[in-house]
Amino acid sequence: MFKFQELLSYKLARGHYKDCTEFIASRKLHRALEDQLLRAHLSVVLNIAEGNARMTPKDQKRFYSMARASLAECVAIYDCLQIQAEISVKLYEDITNQLAKTSYILWRHIKS
């Protein structure tokens, strides 16, 4: 097992990615939105892994910041889907609350 696989932020991001794939599979969304949402979620996972593998704290923080920015991109996409009535307000709130928790954990990685 790699060290990054033990991080709570990585485990949560991986779960968000899985949830995203299930969310997309259960809906008929515009292809561009599907691709963008999957890429943004994948970017979170990959940037956490790569950041944890970096040798200097400055490099680690840079990748954790990119992961956090990708989380914000996910939220923006869910915002647009909610505007288009592709997801309910309740589901939107559930998803974005979970993403906010992960964002906070990443923020703690960046500030440590």
C-alpha positions in Angstrom: 0.0 0.0 0.0 1.2 3.5 -0.8 1.2 6.2 1.8 -1.3 8.3 0.0 -3.9 5.5 0.1 -4.0 5.9 3.9 -5.0 9.6 3.7 -8.6 10.4 4.6 -8.6 13.0 1.9 -7.7 10.4 -0.7 -10.2 7.9 0.6 -13.0 10.5 0.5 -11.9 11.7 -3.0 -11.9 8.1 -4.3 -15.4 7.7 -2.8 -16.6 10.9 -4.5 -15.2 9.6 -7.8 -17.1 6.3 -7.4 -20.3 8.2 -6.5 -19.8 10.4 -9.6 -19.5 7.4 -11.9 -22.8 6.0 -10.4 -24.5 9.4 -10.6 -23.6 9.7 -14.3 -24.6 6.1 -15.1 -28.0 6.8 -13.6 -28.7 9.9 -15.7 -28.8 11.1 -19.3 -26.6 14.2 -19.1 -25.0 16.2 -21.8 -21.7 14.4 -22.8 -19.5 17.5 -22.2 -20.8 17.8 -18.6 -20.3 14.1 -18.0 -16.7 14.3 -19.2 -15.9 17.5 -17.3 -17.4 16.1 -14.0 -15.5 12.9 -14.3 -12.2 14.6 -15.1 -12.6 17.0 -12.2 -13.3 14.2 -9.8 -10.4 12.2 -11.2 -8.2 15.2 -10.9 -8.9 15.5 -7.2 -7.9 11.8 -6.6 -4.7 12.1 -8.8 -3.5 15.4 -7.3 -3.8 14.1 -3.8 -1.8 11.0 -4.7 0.8 13.0 -6.6 1.0 15.6 -3.9 1.6 13.1 -1.2 4.5 11.6 -3.3 6.3 14.9 -3.6 9.4 15.4 -1.5 9.0 19.0 -0.4 6.2 20.5 1.6 5.9 23.3 -1.0 5.3 20.8 -3.8 2.9 18.8 -1.7 0.9 21.9 -0.9 0.8 22.9 -4.6 -0.8 19.6 -5.5 -3.2 19.7 -2.6 -4.2 23.2 -3.7 -4.9 21.9 -7.3 -7.0 19.0 -5.8 -9.0 21.6 -3.8 -9.5 23.7 -6.9 -10.8 20.6 -8.8 -13.3 20.0 -6.0 -14.5 23.6 -6.5 -14.9 22.8 -10.2 -17.0 19.7 -9.2 -19.3 21.9 -7.1 -19.7 24.4 -10.0 -20.7 21.6 -12.3 -23.2 20.3 -9.8 -24.5 24.0 -9.5 -25.1 24.0 -13.2 -26.8 20.6 -13.1 -29.1 21.8 -10.3 -30.0 24.9 -12.3 -30.9 22.7 -15.2 -33.1 20.6 -12.8 -30.9 17.5 -13.5 -30.6 16.9 -9.7 -32.9 17.7 -6.8 -32.0 20.4 -4.3 -31.6 17.6 -1.6 -29.2 15.6 -3.7 -27.3 18.7 -4.6 -27.0 19.7 -0.9 -25.9 16.2 0.0 -23.2 16.1 -2.6 -21.9 19.6 -2.0 -21.8 19.1 1.8 -19.7 15.9 1.3 -17.4 17.8 -1.1 -17.0 20.7 1.4 -15.8 18.2 4.1 -13.1 16.9 1.7 -12.2 20.5 0.8 -11.7 21.4 4.4 -9.4 18.4 4.9 -7.4 19.4 1.9 -7.2 23.0 3.3 -5.8 21.5 6.5 -3.1 19.7 4.4 -2.3 22.9 2.7 -2.0 24.9 6.0 0.0 22.3 7.8 
